Amino acid sequence: MLSILPTVRPSTFPLIRLILGFAAVLLLSACSTVLKHPQPLAAKGECVVLVHGLWRSRFAMQPVESYLLEQGYATVNVDYPSAREPLETIAREYLLPAIQQCEGAVNGAVHIVSHSLGGIVARTALQDSELPKQGRIVMLSPPNQGSELVDQFKDWPLADLVIGPAALSLAKDGLLMTSLEPLQVNIGIITGNSNNRWVPFSDLPEPHDGTVTVEGAKLDEMDDFLVVDENHVSIRRNPTVLQEIVNFLENGHFSQSVIAQQHVD
């Protein structure tokens, strides 16, 4: 039997992705935060708070979570409504309680590992707070200098509905991105340069990971910086990235330290 399907123009694919992503967020009717413990013999006595990015849930951070549990870290994997609440609300009502939950589960340091928007959530939460016992932060592909994509799409009629207030606050000249103060904490940043962009008609300065530029991921106060051949999504599953996350949490630097190499040169 012959069926005739409507033709979908390639130019509509990004909009379809936006709508599907928004629908997925709405299906998350209840956000949850899950504490997990490693095997007792492997336990380090430290805990890591995992913070996902836009349109995601805690399941997006499962590759990182599983590896950290294997390495002996307890984890608190945060679910938050990334497209419904402002960044300040997410930081106050979701991340700060997760840090407290992590602190109550272990005697040692509490760290944060974030992806994308989650890095800005972490920076917002720690403007007036500190990580317990000299914890460290590893950010994966964070738009630390604001988002060129948000700048391009913020004036769309449905931008506030589809992208949400947290992502819209990533506008490069917006109040939030120009007012965040440097953090007094050990920070390592890993970002990608594989630019198979998921928004094909966007215009991002090279190099980038399809969503965040390499330069846009940097912070003045970062302690180490690493670029890998991954895109914005696949970076969360890369074995080298997972190893480097643990290297930084343990030592305060990556084994393939870009900043250390610059100091040597």
C-alpha positions in Angstrom: 0.0 0.0 0.0 1.3 3.4 -1.0 1.3 6.0 1.7 1.9 9.7 1.0 3.7 11.7 3.7 4.0 15.4 3.8 7.3 16.9 2.7 9.3 18.4 5.5 11.8 21.1 4.5 15.3 20.8 5.9 15.0 24.3 7.2 12.2 23.3 9.5 14.3 20.6 11.3 15.8 23.0 13.9 12.3 24.3 14.8 11.0 20.7 15.1 13.9 20.0 17.5 13.0 23.0 19.6 9.4 21.9 19.8 10.2 18.3 20.7 12.7 19.5 23.3 10.1 21.7 24.8 7.6 18.9 24.9 10.1 16.6 26.6 10.6 19.3 29.3 6.8 19.5 29.9 6.6 15.8 30.3 8.9 16.1 33.4 6.0 16.9 35.6 8.0 16.2 38.8 11.7 16.9 39.1 13.7 14.7 41.4 17.1 14.6 42.9 18.7 11.2 43.5 21.5 10.4 45.9 23.6 7.3 45.2 26.5 5.7 47.1 29.5 3.8 45.7 30.4 0.3 46.8 31.6 0.6 50.4 35.1 -0.7 49.7 35.6 1.9 47.0 34.1 4.9 48.8 36.3 8.0 48.9 34.1 9.9 51.4 33.4 12.6 48.8 30.3 13.6 46.9 29.6 15.1 43.5 26.6 17.1 42.5 25.7 16.6 38.8 23.9 19.4 37.0 22.5 18.8 33.5 21.9 21.4 30.7 18.9 22.9 28.9 16.0 20.6 27.9 17.6 17.7 29.7 17.0 15.7 32.8 19.2 13.9 35.3 19.4 11.0 32.9 21.6 13.1 30.6 24.3 12.9 33.3 24.1 9.2 33.9 27.4 8.4 31.9 29.3 10.8 34.2 27.4 9.5 37.3 28.1 5.9 36.6 31.8 6.5 36.1 32.1 8.6 39.3 30.3 5.9 41.3 32.9 3.4 40.0 35.6 5.7 41.1 34.2 5.8 44.7 32.3 9.1 44.7 28.8 9.4 46.1 26.6 11.4 43.7 23.6 13.6 43.8 22.1 13.9 40.3 19.9 17.0 40.1 16.7 17.2 38.0 15.5 20.8 37.4 13.0 22.5 35.1 15.5 24.1 32.8 13.0 25.7 30.4 10.5 26.9 33.1 12.3 28.7 35.8 14.8 31.6 36.0 18.4 30.7 36.7 18.3 32.3 40.2 15.3 30.1 41.2 17.0 27.0 39.8 20.1 27.7 41.7 18.3 28.5 45.0 15.6 25.8 44.9 17.4 22.9 43.2 21.2 23.2 43.3 21.8 24.6 46.8 19.6 21.9 48.4 21.4 19.2 46.4 24.8 20.5 47.7 23.4 20.3 51.2 22.2 16.7 50.5 25.6 15.8 49.2 27.3 17.4 52.3 25.1 15.3 54.6 26.0 12.1 52.9 29.8 12.2 53.3 32.5 13.5 55.5 34.7 14.8 52.8 34.5 17.4 50.0 31.5 18.2 47.9 32.2 18.8 44.2 30.1 19.9 41.2 30.2 18.5 37.6 28.0 20.4 35.2 27.1 20.3 31.5 26.3 23.4 29.4 23.6 25.6 31.2 24.4 23.6 34.4 27.7 25.5 34.6 25.9 28.8 34.8 23.5 27.4 37.3 26.5 26.5 39.4 28.1 29.9 39.1 24.8 31.6 40.0 24.4 29.3 43.1 27.9 30.0 44.4 27.8 33.8 44.2 26.9 33.9 47.9 27.8 30.3 48.9 30.8 28.0 49.0 31.4 24.3 48.3 32.0 22.4 51.5 35.5 21.4 52.4 37.3 23.0 49.4 35.2 21.2 46.7 36.0 21.6 43.1 34.0 22.3 39.9 34.4 20.6 36.5 32.3 22.3 33.8 31.6 20.6 30.4 30.9 22.9 27.5 29.7 25.9 29.6 28.5 29.1 27.9 30.5 31.2 30.3 30.7 34.2 28.1 27.1 34.1 27.1 25.5 32.3 24.2 25.7 33.4 20.6 22.7 31.1 19.9 20.6 32.9 22.5 21.6 36.2 20.9 20.4 35.0 17.5 17.1 33.5 18.7 16.1 35.6 21.7 13.8 37.9 19.6 11.8 35.0 18.1 8.1 35.3 19.0 8.0 32.1 21.0 11.5 32.3 22.4 10.4 32.8 26.0 8.0 29.9 25.8 10.3 27.4 24.0 13.8 28.4 25.3 12.7 29.5 28.7 13.9 32.3 31.1 17.0 30.5 32.2 18.5 30.1 28.7 17.3 33.6 27.7 19.4 35.1 30.5 22.5 33.8 28.7 22.3 36.7 26.2 25.9 38.0 26.0 24.9 41.6 27.0 22.3 40.5 29.5 22.2 41.5 33.1 23.1 38.0 34.5 26.1 37.4 32.3 27.6 40.8 32.9 27.0 40.7 36.7 28.3 37.3 37.7 31.4 37.6 40.0 34.4 35.4 39.8 34.2 32.3 42.0 36.8 31.5 44.7 36.9 27.8 43.9 39.0 25.4 41.9 37.5 25.3 38.4 38.4 23.0 35.5 36.7 23.4 32.1 36.4 20.9 29.3 34.9 21.8 26.0 34.7 20.4 22.4 35.6 21.5 19.0 33.7 19.0 16.8 31.2 21.3 15.2 28.5 19.1 13.7 26.1 21.8 14.6 22.5 20.9 15.6 21.3 24.3 14.5 22.4 24.3 10.9 21.5 27.9 10.1 23.3 29.3 13.1 26.5 31.3 12.8 29.0 30.5 15.5 32.7 31.6 15.5 35.1 28.7 15.0 36.1 26.6 16.8 32.9 25.4 18.5 31.1 22.2 19.6 27.9 23.0 17.7 26.5 25.1 20.5 29.3 26.8 22.6 32.4 28.3 21.2 35.8 27.3 22.6 36.6 30.9 23.6 33.1 31.3 25.1 33.6 28.4 27.5 36.6 30.0 29.2 36.6 31.9 32.6 39.3 34.2 33.8 39.4 32.4 37.1 39.6 28.9 35.7 42.5 26.7 37.0 42.7 24.4 33.9 41.2 24.2 30.4 41.0 21.3 28.0 39.7 21.0 24.4 38.6 17.6 23.1 37.3 16.4 19.7 33.7 16.0 20.7 30.4 17.9 20.1 28.2 19.5 22.7 26.3 16.2 23.4 28.9 13.5 23.0 31.3 15.2 25.4 29.4 13.7 28.3 30.2 10.2 27.2 33.8 10.5 26.1 36.1 8.1 28.2 39.0 10.6 28.2 36.6 13.3 29.5 35.4 11.0 32.2 39.0 10.3 33.3 39.9 13.9 33.2 36.9 14.9 35.4 38.3 12.6 38.1 41.8 13.8 37.6 40.7 17.3 38.3 38.5 16.4 41.3 41.5 14.6 42.8 44.4 16.9 41.8 43.0 20.3 40.8 44.3 19.9 37.2 43.9 17.8 34.1 46.5 15.3 33.1 46.5 16.9 29.6 46.7 20.4 31.1 46.5 23.2 28.5 47.3 25.9 31.0 50.3 23.9 32.4 51.6 23.5 28.9 51.3 27.2 28.3 53.3 27.9 31.5 56.0 25.5 30.3 56.2 27.0 26.9 
